[in-house]
Amino acid sequence: MSTTTRAAVVESGGAPFTLADVELDEPRAHEVLVRIVAAGLCHTDLGVASGGLPFPLPGVLGHEGAGIVEAVGPDVVGVEPGDHVVLSFTSCGSCRNCRDGHPAYCAAWLPLNLLGGRRADGSATISRDGTPLGGHFFGQSSFAERALVDERSLVKVDRDIPLESLAPLGCGVQTGVGAVWNVLEPRTGDTIVVLGAGAVGLSAVMAAALTPATTVIAIDKVVERLELARELGATHTVNANEADIVEAVQLITSGAGADGVVETTGNVIVLRKGVEALAARGTVVIVGAPPFGSEVALDVNGMLGGKRLVGLTLGDQETQTAIPALVKLVREGRLPLERLISTYAFEDIGQAVQDMAAGKTIKPVLTFA
C-alpha cells in the first residue's frame, strides 16, 4: 500500500523546490519507511537541482536525512519501527569494493545514488498522480516528510541526541572527516591545510584537530568562517583575499610545505595551489567537485618529489562503522557540529537554498514538524 507524503519537488533544471503531495511505493525487500525529522542541505542537492547533473526531473532530492523508522519491508534486519536512523548513500553490497569495505566506490554507485532516479531494477519509488518521479536519490530522497529508504542507506543511532544535530553526518561531515582520517592519516607533527571553510572543510579541521598533526591551517575568503575555524581547532588561518596560498603555507611552515591538503572548493586554480603548497611526499585530497570535464594543469616535475593527488568520494567511509563513531564524538562534544548548523522549517527550503548560495549559512538543516 502506497504512502502519501509532502515533498520538495524540483520540476526541471534551474526550477525552485516546490512543496507537493507525492506517493511513496510500499517498502519492498530491504527497504524501510522513515519519518524524516531533519535533512541537511548540501551543494550536491543544489548542483542537481540546477540541472548540472543528468538526474531525472521532476524529482525529489535530499541525501542527508535523519528520522524514525515507521515500517520495514521483507528481509530487513537490524532496524525496527521506532528506531532512530541517520541516512547516507547506498551501494550494491556485492561488488569487489563493497566487499572490501569501500562502499563509496561501489561499481554501481552512480546509478544507485546520483543519476538513476530509480531502484536498481528500474522501478520508481516516488510518483505523483500516477506518474513516476525521479527518486531513490542516494537511496533516500529525504526532502520529504517520509522517505522510502534503501536498507544500505541507513544507520541505526542512539535516541539521546537530537536528529537535527546528526543529519549532516550522512554526507558532508563524513566526507571532511574521512579525507583526514582515511586518506591523509596525519602523523605526529604533520601540517594539514584545509582549502575552504564550509561544512566539509570545517569538518576536516575538526578531524585534523583530533589527530597528532600539530599545525592545522584553514584557508578561506570569509573572515567569519576563518574565525570559526580557529575555534574548532585550526592553529592558523589564511585569508585568501589578502595572501597567496602557497606563500602563506611556506611562511607558516618555515619553507617545509604541507604534509596533507584537503581541497573542498571545487576550484581548479585553488587545487593547483594546493599541490604547489605540498611538501615532498605530501598528499592533496580532492573533495570539491567542479563541473564535469574540468581539468587542472600541473607541473609534472613538481610532482616528482613523491607528491600524490587523490580523489575522494564520501570520505571513503564504511558507514555502519563510521557514523556511530562520529555520533559518539558529537555526544561527547568533540565534534561540535551544532556550530555549523542553522535550522529551517521544511516549508522554508527556498530560503535555506538562498542563504546557502549566498554564504550566509554553513550547513542548513531542514526540520519537520
C-alpha positions in Angstrom: 0.0 0.0 0.0 1.4 3.4 -1.0 2.0 6.3 1.4 1.1 9.9 0.6 3.6 12.4 1.9 4.6 16.0 1.3 7.9 16.5 -0.6 10.0 19.3 -2.1 9.9 18.6 -5.8 12.2 20.1 -8.4 10.3 20.3 -11.7 13.2 21.0 -14.1 16.8 22.1 -14.1 17.0 25.5 -12.5 13.5 25.5 -11.1 12.9 26.1 -7.3 11.9 23.5 -4.8 8.1 23.4 -4.5 6.1 21.5 -1.9 3.7 18.9 -3.3 2.0 15.7 -2.3 3.6 12.6 -3.7 3.1 8.9 -3.3 5.7 6.5 -2.0 5.7 2.9 -3.1 5.3 0.4 -0.3 8.5 -1.0 1.2 9.9 -3.9 -0.8 12.6 -6.3 0.3 15.4 -4.4 2.1 13.5 -1.1 2.2 12.4 1.0 5.1 9.8 3.7 5.5 11.3 6.5 7.6 9.6 9.6 9.0 12.1 12.4 8.4 12.9 14.6 11.4 15.7 16.6 9.8 17.6 16.8 6.5 20.7 18.6 5.7 21.0 20.7 2.5 24.2 20.0 0.5 25.8 21.6 -2.5 25.2 18.3 -4.3 21.5 18.9 -4.0 21.8 22.4 -5.4 24.0 21.1 -8.3 21.5 18.5 -9.3 18.5 20.9 -8.9 20.3 23.4 -11.2 20.4 20.8 -14.0 24.1 20.3 -13.7 23.8 16.5 -13.5 21.5 14.3 -15.5 19.2 13.2 -12.7 15.7 12.6 -14.0 13.4 15.6 -13.2 10.8 16.2 -11.9 12.2 14.6 -8.9 12.8 14.6 -5.1 16.3 15.1 -3.8 17.8 15.1 -0.3 20.6 12.9 0.9 21.4 13.9 4.5 18.3 12.6 6.1 17.7 11.6 9.7 14.5 10.2 11.2 12.5 7.5 12.8 11.6 4.1 11.3 7.9 3.7 10.7 7.8 0.4 8.8 10.2 -2.2 7.3 9.9 -4.3 4.2 10.7 -8.0 3.9 14.2 -9.2 4.8 15.2 -6.0 6.7 17.4 -6.8 9.6 18.9 -4.5 12.2 16.2 -1.9 12.5 12.5 -1.9 13.5 9.8 0.7 13.9 10.7 3.4 16.4 14.5 3.2 15.8 16.3 6.5 15.1 18.4 6.4 12.0 20.8 8.5 10.0 20.6 8.2 6.2 23.6 8.1 3.9 24.5 6.8 0.5 23.6 3.3 -0.8 25.6 0.6 -2.5 25.1 -2.8 -4.0 26.9 -4.7 -1.2 28.3 -7.4 -3.5 30.9 -5.8 -5.8 34.6 -6.0 -5.0 34.8 -2.6 -3.4 31.7 -3.1 -1.3 33.1 -6.5 -0.1 36.4 -4.8 0.7 34.8 -2.3 3.0 34.8 0.6 0.5 31.1 1.1 -0.5 31.7 4.7 -1.6 33.4 3.1 -4.6 30.7 0.7 -5.4 30.7 -0.4 -9.0 27.0 0.7 -9.2 27.5 3.9 -7.2 26.5 6.5 -9.8 23.2 4.9 -10.9 22.2 3.9 -7.4 22.9 7.3 -5.9 23.3 10.2 -8.2 22.0 9.6 -11.7 19.5 6.8 -11.9 16.5 8.2 -10.0 15.1 4.7 -9.5 15.8 1.3 -7.9 18.4 -1.0 -9.4 15.6 -2.9 -11.2 14.3 0.3 -12.8 11.2 0.7 -10.8 10.2 4.0 -9.3 10.0 4.7 -5.5 8.1 8.0 -5.9 5.2 9.1 -8.1 2.7 12.0 -8.4 -0.8 11.4 -9.7 0.3 8.1 -11.1 3.4 9.4 -12.9 6.8 8.3 -11.7 9.2 11.0 -10.4 12.9 10.9 -10.0 13.7 9.5 -6.6 15.9 7.0 -4.8 18.4 9.8 -4.5 21.3 8.4 -2.5 18.8 5.6 -1.7 16.6 8.0 0.2 15.3 11.2 -1.4 14.8 12.8 2.1 13.5 16.2 1.2 10.1 14.9 2.2 8.1 14.2 5.4 8.6 10.5 4.7 11.1 8.6 2.7 11.4 5.1 1.3 14.9 4.2 2.1 17.3 1.5 0.9 18.4 -0.6 3.9 22.1 0.0 3.0 21.5 3.8 3.2 20.5 3.8 6.9 22.5 3.5 10.1 20.8 3.0 13.5 21.8 5.6 16.1 21.1 6.2 19.8 18.0 8.1 20.7 19.7 10.5 23.1 21.0 13.0 20.6 18.7 15.3 18.6 18.5 14.1 15.0 18.9 17.7 13.8 22.5 17.5 15.1 23.2 14.3 13.3 21.7 14.8 9.8 24.9 16.3 8.3 26.8 13.1 9.1 25.2 11.5 6.1 27.4 13.3 3.6 29.3 16.5 4.3 30.7 15.7 7.7 31.8 12.2 7.0 33.4 13.4 3.8 35.6 16.0 5.5 36.4 13.7 8.4 37.3 10.8 6.0 39.6 13.0 3.9 41.8 13.5 7.0 41.4 10.1 8.8 41.2 7.7 5.9 43.5 9.3 3.4 45.9 11.7 5.0 46.2 9.8 8.3 48.4 12.5 9.9 51.5 11.5 11.8 52.9 13.3 14.8 54.0 16.8 13.9 52.3 16.9 10.5 50.9 20.1 8.8 47.4 19.8 7.4 45.9 22.5 5.2 42.2 22.8 4.5 41.2 24.8 1.5 37.7 26.1 2.0 35.9 26.6 5.4 32.5 25.4 4.5 30.8 22.4 6.1 33.1 19.9 4.6 36.2 22.0 5.2 35.3 22.7 8.8 34.6 19.0 9.4 38.1 18.3 8.1 39.5 21.0 10.5 37.8 19.3 13.5 39.0 15.9 12.3 42.6 17.2 12.0 42.4 18.7 15.5 41.8 15.1 16.8 45.0 13.7 15.2 48.7 14.0 16.0 49.0 16.9 13.5 50.4 19.9 15.2 49.7 22.5 12.6 46.2 22.9 11.0 45.8 25.7 8.5 42.4 26.8 7.3 42.2 28.9 4.2 39.1 30.8 3.0 37.9 34.3 1.9 35.2 34.8 4.6 36.5 36.3 7.8 33.7 34.8 10.0 34.4 31.3 8.8 38.1 31.7 9.5 37.3 32.8 13.0 35.1 29.7 13.5 37.8 27.5 12.1 40.1 28.8 14.8 37.5 28.0 17.4 37.1 24.5 16.0 40.8 23.6 16.1 42.7 25.4 13.3 46.1 26.6 14.6 46.5 29.1 11.8 44.1 30.8 9.3 44.8 32.5 6.0 42.5 35.0 4.2 42.9 34.1 0.5 41.8 37.7 -0.4 44.9 39.0 1.4 47.6 36.4 0.8 48.8 33.9 -1.8 48.0 30.4 -0.6 51.4 28.9 -1.4 53.4 31.8 0.0 51.3 31.7 3.2 51.8 28.0 3.7 55.5 28.3 3.1 55.7 31.1 5.7 53.8 29.2 8.3 55.9 26.1 7.8 59.2 27.8 7.5 59.5 26.7 3.9 58.7 23.0 4.5 55.3 22.9 3.0 52.2 20.9 3.9 52.1 17.2 4.6 48.5 17.0 3.6 45.9 19.2 1.9 42.2 18.9 1.7 40.7 20.7 -1.3 37.0 21.4 -0.8 36.3 24.4 -3.0 35.9 22.7 -6.4 38.1 25.4 -7.9 40.8 24.0 -10.2 43.0 27.1 -9.6 42.8 26.5 -5.9 43.5 22.8 -6.4 46.8 23.6 -8.2 47.8 26.0 -5.4 47.2 23.2 -3.0 49.5 20.9 -5.0 52.2 23.6 -5.1 51.9 24.1 -1.3 52.8 20.4 -0.6 56.0 19.2 1.0 57.9 16.3 -0.6 55.8 13.1 -0.3 52.8 15.2 0.6 49.2 14.4 -0.5 46.3 16.5 -1.8 42.8 15.1 -1.3 40.3 16.3 -3.9 36.9 16.6 -2.3 35.4 19.6 -4.1 33.8 18.7 -7.4 34.0 21.2 -10.3 31.7 20.7 -13.3 32.2 17.5 -15.3 35.1 17.8 -17.8 37.1 20.2 -15.7 40.8 19.8 -16.0 43.8 21.1 -14.0 47.3 21.7 -15.3 50.2 20.5 -13.1 53.9 21.0 -13.2 55.0 17.4 -13.8 58.5 17.9 -12.5 57.0 19.4 -9.4 55.2 16.1 -8.7 58.4 14.1 -8.8 59.1 14.7 -5.2 56.7 12.0 -4.2 53.6 14.2 -4.2 50.3 12.5 -4.5 46.9 13.6 -5.8 43.9 11.5 -4.5 40.3 11.8 -5.4 37.7 11.1 -2.7 34.0 10.2 -2.5 32.1 10.5 0.8 35.3 10.2 2.9 35.8 6.5 1.7 33.7 5.7 4.8 32.1 2.4 5.7 29.0 4.0 7.2 28.0 1.3 9.6 31.3 1.8 11.4 32.0 5.5 10.8 28.7 7.1 11.6 28.3 5.5 15.1 31.8 6.6 15.9 31.0 10.2 14.7 27.8 10.1 16.8 29.9 9.3 19.8 32.1 12.3 19.2 29.1 14.5 18.8 27.7 13.3 22.1 31.0 13.9 23.9 31.4 17.4 22.4 34.5 16.5 20.5 32.8 17.1 17.1 30.6 20.2 17.8 28.5 20.1 14.7 26.0 22.5 16.2 28.5 25.2 15.5 27.9 24.7 11.7 24.2 24.2 11.7 21.4 26.7 11.0 17.9 25.2 11.1 15.0 26.0 8.8 11.4 24.7 8.8 10.8 22.4 5.8 8.5 24.9 4.2 11.3 27.4 4.2 13.5 25.3 2.0 13.7 28.1 -0.6 15.1 30.5 2.0 17.6 27.9 3.1 18.8 27.5 -0.5 19.2 31.2 -0.9 21.1 31.6 2.3 23.4 28.7 1.4 24.1 30.0 -2.0 24.9 33.5 -0.5 27.2 32.0 2.1 25.0 33.2 4.9 24.8 29.8 6.5 27.4 27.0 6.6 25.1 23.9 6.9 21.3 24.4 6.6 19.3 21.7 8.2 15.6 21.4 7.4 13.3 20.4 10.3 10.0 18.7 10.0 7.1 19.2 12.4 
